[in-house]
Amino acid sequence: MDADGSFAIKGFSQNPKTHLAIQFYLSQLIDISGESFKPLMSKLADFLFVKLNERIMAEKHTQFVINTSVF
């Protein structure tokens, strides 16, 4: 499985110590074979207590997205 994702620690003010956010982002397109990763991504979203988002890329490719943030 090939995935795109990131993990980040971000500061949202001039002094990062005053407002930090920890963010995890993972996105997955439908596999080239046509197999959907939606069941796997749904389980991961449930485990992280977040919503699984879907978006259409280039008007034809479905992408599943999980995004978490802790402030």
N, C-alpha and C positions, 0 to 999 in steps of 0.2 A: 504494500500500500504506500502510495506517495502522498505526502500531506504538506500543506503550507500552514505555518503557524508562528507564533511568537510569544515570548514572555517578557514583560517589561515592568520596571519600577520607574514611575514618573513623578516629578514634582510639579505642582500647579500654582506656584506663586514665586515671587522673587527669592524666597528662602524655601528650598525643597523640604526642609524639616517641618514646615508648618502644615503642609498638605501633600501627602504621598498617596499614590495609588499603585496597587499591584494588579497587573492585567495579564490574562491568558487569552490568546486568540488562536483558533484553529479553524481552517476552512478546508473543504474537500469537494472536489468536483465528482460527478458521476464517472466511474472508471471507463477507460477507453473501450473495454469489452461491453459496456452498457450496464454493468452491474452497479447497483445503487449502494452507496455507503450510508443511506439514511437510517437503517436499523442500528448500525454500530454508532453513528453520531447521536441518535436518539438516546441510546443507553448511556453514552458519555455525558450528554446534557442532563439527563435525569440524575446521574451520579453527582454532578456538580451543582445541581439545583438551579439550572438556568434553562432558558428557552432555546430550542433549536430553531434557528432562522434559516430560511431558504431565500435565495435570490437568483435571478436569471442573469447570466453573463453573456454578453454579445447577442442578446435576444434569442439564444438557443441552448445554452448550457446551464443546467441547474447546479448551484453551489450550496452546500450545507455549511452553516457557520455557527460556531460556539464562541461566545465572548463573555468573559467574567471580569469583574473589577471589584476590588476591595479597597475602600477608602479609609 
